[in-house]
Amino acid sequence: MPYADIDSLNAALVSALNRKGYEERYPSEIAFEQDVWKRVRAVIVGEVGETAADELCLTSHTAITPRSQTAWDRFMKEPTGPDVDVLDSDNRLDIVVKHPRNTHQTIGIEIKLLGKSDNAIKLTQGIGQAILALANRSRTILVIHGGEAGREQCRQLQGVVERICSEPHLSIIVVFE
């Protein structure tokens, strides 16, 4: 049983998503998402096979293949479905993976492709989405491709990400009176 719990599945996904082999450049974020999707599905297909993976790997993006619209439609009706509706955000991650043995445990994956501009917005949006999704997900993963941001900016971002993720402690206080 390679993925006996959500942490072992999360570790397998992080490992697969960290492997080299991505394109140096992608024409669009959806093209990068397709590449990430293939890696995610490979982890799940290796555990449960192609047919069962359709029920466990979910995305709203109809351009991503293969995907099951039927499984997505069922997921939309679940109490902890794809959306975290707070402050009119309708936060939804790009991919949700259900644990094969406990489908109430899920991992959300947000995907960002950096470009020549607006990278701070993309970064903060991705971090925000990944954090908000924890309201419905057991774990979240943010996958960022450096795209056209430049190697120096990507190295700098990687250093910050390593510091943030080395001890995942976060406190959020909402004040209203």
Stockholm file with secondary structure:
# STOCKHOLM 1.0

chainA/1-177         MPYADIDSLNAALVSALNRKGYEERYPSEIAFEQDVWKRVRAVIVGEVGETAADELCLTSHTAITPRSQTAWDRFMKEPTGPDVDVLDSDNRLDIVVKHPRNTHQTIGIEIKLLGKSDNAIKLTQGIGQAILALANRSRTILVIHGGEAGREQCRQLQGVVERICSEPHLSIIVVFE
#=GR chainA/1-177 SS CTTSSHHHHHHHHHHHHHSSCCCSCCSSHHHHHHHHHHHHHHHHHHHHCHHHHHHHEECSCTTSSSCCHHHHHHHHTSTTCSEECSTTCCEECSEEEECSSCTTSEEEEEEEECCSSCHHHHHHHHHHHHHHHTTTCSEEEEEEECTTSCHHHHHHHHHHHHHHHHSCCCCCCCCCC
#=GC SS_cons         CTTSSHHHHHHHHHHHHHSSCCCSCCSSHHHHHHHHHHHHHHHHHHHHCHHHHHHHEECSCTTSSSCCHHHHHHHHTSTTCSEECSTTCCEECSEEEECSSCTTSEEEEEEEECCSSCHHHHHHHHHHHHHHHTTTCSEEEEEEECTTSCHHHHHHHHHHHHHHHHSCCCCCCCCCC
//
